[in-house]
Amino acid sequence: MNVKVFNKAPNIKGRYVEGFVVKGKRFYGVVCCPCTIMGVRAYAVFPERTKHKRTIEIVAKYRLRNVLHIKEGDVVWIRLLKP
């Protein structure tokens, strides 16, 4: 799930996942940080390079839109946790 960020967290600490190249296409690294989104455990993914400056990716083992009963445009609270 992509989330538009209003207050960006300074000095994000987390686990760095190195980028790689496949068939000549470069995929840049990311920093993954544990978080909760409205109480559900997940990971916030901060790309090393992106066009979307105010957007982060949230990944979880559940389909968050279904579990949290949220839809496009809803406001959610994300809490970054210590790695």
C-alpha positions in Angstrom: 0.0 0.0 0.0 1.4 3.4 -0.9 0.9 6.2 1.7 1.2 9.9 1.1 3.3 11.4 3.9 2.5 14.7 5.6 5.2 14.7 8.3 8.3 13.0 7.1 10.4 11.3 9.8 13.9 12.6 10.0 17.0 10.3 10.1 15.2 7.1 9.4 17.0 4.1 10.8 16.3 0.6 9.6 17.7 -2.3 7.6 19.3 -1.4 4.3 18.5 -3.7 1.3 21.0 -3.2 -1.5 19.9 -2.5 -5.0 20.6 -4.8 -8.0 20.5 -4.9 -11.8 18.3 -7.3 -13.8 18.6 -7.5 -17.6 20.2 -4.0 -17.7 17.5 -2.4 -15.5 18.7 -1.0 -12.2 16.6 -1.3 -9.0 17.9 1.0 -6.3 18.3 0.1 -2.6 15.7 0.7 0.1 15.7 1.2 3.9 13.1 -1.0 5.6 11.8 0.1 9.0 9.4 -1.8 11.2 6.2 0.1 11.9 2.6 -0.2 12.9 -0.2 1.1 10.9 -3.3 1.6 13.0 -2.0 -1.1 15.4 -1.1 -3.7 12.6 2.6 -4.7 12.3 4.1 -3.9 9.0 7.2 -2.4 7.4 7.7 1.1 5.9 9.9 1.0 2.8 11.9 4.1 2.0 13.5 4.0 -1.5 17.0 5.2 -2.1 15.8 7.0 -5.2 12.2 7.9 -6.2 10.1 10.3 -8.1 7.5 10.3 -5.4 9.0 12.4 -2.7 6.0 12.4 -0.3 5.0 8.7 -0.7 6.2 5.6 1.1 5.4 2.0 0.6 3.9 0.0 3.5 4.2 -3.8 3.3 2.6 -6.4 5.5 1.6 -10.1 5.4 -2.0 -9.0 5.3 -3.9 -7.0 2.7 -4.1 -3.8 4.8 -7.0 -2.2 3.0 -9.2 -5.2 4.0 -7.9 -5.7 7.5 -8.1 -2.0 8.4 -11.3 -1.4 6.4 -9.7 1.6 4.7 -10.1 3.0 1.2 -8.2 5.3 -1.1 -7.9 8.8 0.5 -8.5 7.7 4.1 -6.2 9.1 6.8 -4.1 6.5 8.7 -1.6 6.7 11.5 1.8 5.1 11.1 4.2 4.7 14.0 7.9 3.9 13.1 9.5 1.4 15.5 13.1 0.9 16.4 14.8 -1.6 14.1 
